[in-house]
Amino acid sequence: MELLDVISQTCPSCGTHNPLEIVYGTPSAEMIEAEAARRIILAGIPLSDEAVAFRCRQQECNERWGVIDLED
C-alpha cells in the first residue's frame, strides 16, 4: 500500500488520521523495527483471503477497518 493511501485514511470511529497499517506475513528486520517505532502493526500469517488493513493510532479507540485482498 502506498504511504499516501495510509495517511489519507481516517478512523471511522474517532476521526484520527494516519492509522497504523497492518502488515501480514513473515517480518523482516526492518518491519520489526517499524513496529517497535509504532509505524506499522505486524499481524503474522492471515487466516483468510481478506484481512483488516488498518488500526487506529489512538490506543483508547483501537478501531480496525478496511480490507486487504491477499490474493492480489
N, C-alpha and C positions, 0 to 999 in steps of 0.2 A: 504494500500500500504506500502511496506517495505521502510525504510529510504534509503537504498542503491538505490532503484529504483528512488526515488526523487532526490537524489544527482547526480545520473548519467545522469539526463535529461539536455538537452541543448536547450535554446531558439532558435527556427528556424529562428527568425527574427534578433536577435542581437548577439547570441552566448553565452550569460550569462549562467553560470552553477548554479545548486542548486535553482530551481524555488520554488515558493510558491505553495504548494499543496492546491487544492480547496476541502474543506470538506463540504459534504451535510448532511442535517438532522437537528434535534434539538440539539443545542450545550450544552455540559456540562460546568461546571465552568472551568475545565482545558482547554477546547477548546477555551473559551472566553479569557483566559489568554494567550494562544498560539497565538491567533490572535492579541492581543494587543502587543505582543512581535515580531510581523511580522514573525512568523514561519509557519503559515497557513492562509488561507482565508476562512471564513465561508460564505456559499452560501445559506443557508436555504433549503427549500424543492424543489427538482428539478421538472421541468415541463414535462420532458420526461424520457424515459428509459435510455437514454445516456446523459451524462453530461461532460463538459470540465474538464480535470484533473489538469491542471497546469496554472499558470500565471507567467510571467517573473518577477523576483525580481526588475528589473530596472523600476522605475515608468515612465521614459521617453518612454520606449518601450511598456510596458503593454500588450504584446502579450499573447494570450491564446491558448493552444493546448492540444492535447491528449483527449482521450475519456474514460470515466468510464462506464462500463455496469452495471447499478444499479440493474439489475435482478439477478446477480450472488450471 
